[in-house]
Amino acid sequence: MTSTVYFISGANRGIGLAVTAVLAARPQAIIFAGARNPSAATELQALARSFPGKVYPIRLISCDRETHTAAVEEIKKVAGRLDVVIANAGICDAYATILDTTPDELRTHFDINVVGPQVLFQTTYPLLKASTPTPKFIVISSIAGSITLGPGIPVQNGTYAISKVAVSYLARKLHFENEGLICFPIHPGVVATDMTSNFVAKMDESLRGLAVVITTEESAAGLVKVIEESTREKDGGEFLVYDGSKLAW
């Protein structure tokens, strides 16, 4: 049986690392795990040692076309194909009202959360398209990126949310522009990561108990199931959730 080859950005921690671990346990999966500094990604390196020949840490810097191009060349050399790309890398480190948000904070979030996935798609799509009749490009988004639901979230995360609205649109637009591509944004749940801890800490104390937090393992298991079972007809261009449900745009 031919292995399914995955490429994941932001795989050194949090959701990206957990998804890599879930996939590594699959019998026919090869994972190229992107990280800014792979040698310093101790948990990712440990995972690679546990699954030799299956998990390959690879240098990847968001928005940096040179590292993206080099990563694709390495994937070609080692695996010869690419089936699924998961755009997971992202940041959320500005908490203020829109009035008090600086232009530089918004630009930084756009660079990493929107331009990063764009560059990832541009550099991987030729190999994706050449490798399989059902290429998949999956964007990890957020409920914060729902125009219907996001603004009502009681925390000042507008900078992050605006970037997630944009990257969700990017994913939907890619669906319409590329025939045969399976592409959609997906909300991973409110996951117990460093990013979420900061997010919940900014909430009003009376509301913190309402934030239903799941583990990275729960999120990753759901994400992988949705991604594996996804089709263009059923899921392409939709706004999905890790449990298989759909979000309002």
C-alpha positions as CSV (number, residue, x, y, z in Angstrom):
1,M,0.0,0.0,0.0
2,T,1.3,3.4,-0.9
3,S,2.0,5.7,2.1
4,T,0.2,9.0,2.5
5,V,2.7,11.8,2.7
6,Y,1.9,14.8,5.0
7,F,3.5,18.2,5.4
8,I,2.6,20.1,8.6
9,S,3.7,23.7,9.5
10,G,4.1,24.6,13.1
11,A,4.7,21.0,14.1
12,N,7.1,21.6,17.0
13,R,4.5,22.2,19.7
14,G,0.8,22.3,20.5
15,I,-1.8,21.1,17.9
16,G,0.9,20.6,15.2
17,L,2.9,18.3,17.4
18,A,-0.2,16.4,18.5
19,V,-1.4,15.9,14.9
20,T,2.1,14.7,13.9
21,A,2.0,12.2,16.8
22,V,-1.5,10.9,15.8
23,L,-0.4,10.5,12.1
24,A,2.9,8.8,13.1
25,A,0.9,6.0,14.7
26,R,-0.8,5.3,11.4
27,P,0.8,2.4,9.5
28,Q,1.0,4.1,6.1
29,A,1.9,7.7,6.9
30,I,5.0,9.7,6.4
31,I,5.1,13.2,8.0
32,F,7.3,16.1,7.3
33,A,7.1,18.3,10.3
34,G,7.9,21.9,9.8
35,A,9.6,24.0,12.5
36,R,11.5,27.2,12.6
37,N,14.4,25.5,14.4
38,P,14.1,21.7,14.2
39,S,17.2,21.0,16.2
40,A,15.7,22.9,19.2
41,A,12.3,21.2,18.9
42,T,13.0,18.5,21.6
43,E,9.6,16.9,21.6
44,L,9.5,16.7,17.9
45,Q,13.0,15.2,17.7
46,A,11.9,12.6,20.3
47,L,8.9,11.7,18.2
48,A,11.1,11.4,15.1
49,R,13.4,9.0,17.0
50,S,10.4,7.0,18.1
51,F,9.2,6.7,14.5
52,P,12.3,6.4,12.3
53,G,11.6,6.7,8.6
54,K,8.1,8.2,9.3
55,V,8.6,11.6,11.0
56,Y,11.0,14.0,9.4
57,P,11.6,17.4,11.2
58,I,12.2,20.0,8.5
59,R,13.1,23.7,8.7
60,L,10.3,26.0,7.8
61,I,9.9,29.7,8.5
62,S,6.5,31.3,8.0
63,C,6.4,33.6,4.9
64,D,10.0,32.6,4.0
65,R,9.8,31.3,0.5
66,E,13.4,30.0,0.5
67,T,12.8,27.6,3.4
68,H,9.5,26.5,1.9
69,T,11.1,25.8,-1.5
70,A,13.9,23.9,0.2
71,A,11.4,21.8,2.3
72,V,9.5,20.8,-0.9
73,E,12.7,19.7,-2.5
74,E,13.6,17.6,0.5
75,I,10.1,16.0,0.4
76,K,10.6,15.2,-3.3
77,K,14.0,13.7,-2.5
78,V,12.9,11.6,0.5
79,A,9.3,10.6,-0.4
80,G,8.9,11.5,-4.0
81,R,5.3,12.7,-3.5
82,L,3.0,14.8,-1.3
83,D,-0.6,14.2,-0.5
84,V,-1.7,16.4,2.3
85,V,-0.6,19.8,3.6
86,I,-1.8,21.2,6.9
87,A,-1.2,24.9,7.4
88,N,-1.1,25.0,11.2
89,A,1.5,27.6,12.1
90,G,0.1,30.7,13.7
91,I,0.3,33.3,16.4
92,C,-2.0,35.0,18.8
93,D,-0.1,37.4,21.0
94,A,-1.8,40.8,20.9
95,Y,-4.8,41.5,23.2
96,A,-6.3,44.9,22.9
97,T,-9.3,46.6,21.4
98,I,-9.1,47.5,17.7
99,L,-8.7,51.1,18.8
100,D,-5.6,50.3,20.8
101,T,-4.1,47.7,18.4
102,T,-1.0,49.0,16.6
103,P,-0.6,48.6,12.8
104,D,2.5,46.6,13.3
105,E,0.7,44.1,15.5
106,L,-2.0,43.6,12.8
107,R,0.7,43.3,10.1
108,T,2.6,40.7,12.1
109,H,-0.5,38.5,12.6
110,F,-1.4,38.8,8.9
111,D,2.1,37.9,7.8
112,I,2.2,34.7,9.9
113,N,-1.5,33.7,9.9
114,V,-2.4,34.7,6.3
115,V,0.6,35.2,4.2
116,G,2.3,32.2,5.7
117,P,-0.4,29.8,4.5
118,Q,-0.5,31.5,1.1
119,V,3.3,30.9,0.6
120,L,2.9,27.4,1.9
121,F,0.2,26.7,-0.7
122,Q,2.1,28.4,-3.6
123,T,5.2,26.3,-2.9
124,T,3.5,23.0,-2.3
125,Y,0.7,22.9,-4.7
126,P,2.7,21.8,-7.8
127,L,3.9,18.7,-6.0
128,L,0.5,18.1,-4.4
129,K,-1.2,18.3,-7.8
130,A,1.4,16.0,-9.5
131,S,1.2,13.4,-6.7
132,T,-2.5,12.6,-6.3
133,P,-5.9,13.2,-7.9
134,T,-7.2,14.2,-4.5
135,P,-4.7,16.7,-3.1
136,K,-5.6,18.2,0.3
137,F,-4.6,21.6,1.6
138,I,-6.1,22.1,5.1
139,V,-6.0,25.4,7.0
140,I,-6.2,25.4,10.8
141,S,-8.4,28.3,11.5
142,S,-10.5,29.2,14.6
143,I,-14.0,30.0,15.7
144,A,-12.6,33.5,16.3
145,G,-12.5,33.7,12.5
146,S,-16.3,33.3,12.2
147,I,-17.8,36.7,11.4
148,T,-21.1,35.4,12.9
149,L,-19.7,34.0,16.1
150,G,-16.2,35.5,16.6
151,P,-17.1,39.1,17.6
152,G,-19.2,37.9,20.5
153,I,-16.3,36.1,22.1
154,P,-15.6,38.0,25.3
155,V,-11.9,38.7,24.9
156,Q,-10.0,41.4,23.1
157,N,-8.5,39.1,20.4
158,G,-9.4,41.2,17.4
159,T,-6.0,41.2,15.8
160,Y,-5.9,37.3,15.8
161,A,-9.6,37.1,14.8
162,I,-9.2,39.4,11.8
163,S,-6.3,37.3,10.5
164,K,-8.3,34.1,10.9
165,V,-11.3,35.6,9.0
166,A,-8.8,36.3,6.2
167,V,-7.2,32.9,6.2
168,S,-10.6,31.2,6.2
169,Y,-11.5,33.2,3.2
170,L,-8.2,32.2,1.6
171,A,-9.0,28.6,2.1
172,R,-12.5,28.9,0.6
173,K,-11.2,30.9,-2.3
174,L,-8.6,28.2,-3.0
175,H,-11.4,25.7,-3.2
176,F,-13.1,27.6,-5.9
177,E,-9.9,28.4,-7.8
178,N,-8.4,24.9,-8.0
179,E,-10.4,22.1,-9.5
180,G,-9.9,18.8,-7.7
181,L,-8.3,20.4,-4.6
182,I,-9.8,19.4,-1.2
183,C,-9.4,22.6,0.8
184,F,-11.2,24.0,3.9
185,P,-10.6,25.9,7.1
186,I,-11.1,24.0,10.3
187,H,-11.6,25.0,13.9
188,P,-9.5,22.7,16.2
189,G,-11.6,23.4,19.3
190,V,-10.5,25.4,22.3
191,V,-7.4,23.5,22.9
192,A,-5.2,23.4,26.0
193,T,-2.1,25.1,24.5
194,D,0.1,28.0,25.5
195,M,-1.8,30.2,23.1
196,T,-5.2,29.2,24.6
197,S,-3.9,29.7,28.2
198,N,-3.1,33.3,27.3
199,F,-6.5,33.6,25.6
200,V,-8.5,32.3,28.5
201,A,-6.5,34.4,31.0
202,K,-7.6,37.5,29.2
203,M,-11.3,36.6,29.6
204,D,-13.4,38.1,32.4
205,E,-13.1,35.9,35.4
206,S,-16.8,35.2,35.6
207,L,-16.7,33.8,32.0
208,R,-13.6,31.6,32.2
209,G,-15.6,28.5,33.2
210,L,-17.6,28.8,30.0
211,A,-14.5,28.1,27.9
212,V,-14.7,24.3,27.2
213,V,-11.1,23.4,26.8
214,I,-10.0,20.0,25.2
215,T,-6.6,18.4,25.1
216,T,-4.3,18.6,22.2
217,E,-4.7,14.8,21.8
218,E,-8.5,15.1,21.6
219,S,-8.2,17.9,19.0
220,A,-5.6,16.1,17.0
221,A,-7.6,12.9,16.9
222,G,-10.7,14.7,15.6
223,L,-8.7,16.8,13.1
224,V,-7.0,13.7,11.6
225,K,-10.4,11.9,11.3
226,V,-12.0,14.8,9.5
227,I,-9.0,15.3,7.2
228,E,-8.7,11.6,6.4
229,E,-12.4,11.3,5.6
230,S,-12.8,14.6,3.8
231,T,-13.9,14.9,0.1
232,R,-14.2,17.9,-2.2
233,E,-17.9,17.3,-2.7
234,K,-18.8,17.0,1.0
235,D,-16.3,19.3,2.7
236,G,-14.6,21.5,0.1
237,G,-14.9,25.2,0.9
238,E,-16.8,24.6,4.1
239,F,-15.9,25.9,7.6
240,L,-15.5,22.7,9.6
241,V,-14.9,21.8,13.2
242,Y,-12.6,19.1,14.6
243,D,-15.7,17.0,15.6
244,G,-17.0,17.0,12.0
245,S,-19.6,19.7,12.5
246,K,-19.8,22.9,10.5
247,L,-19.4,26.5,11.7
248,A,-21.3,29.6,10.5
249,W,-19.2,31.9,8.4
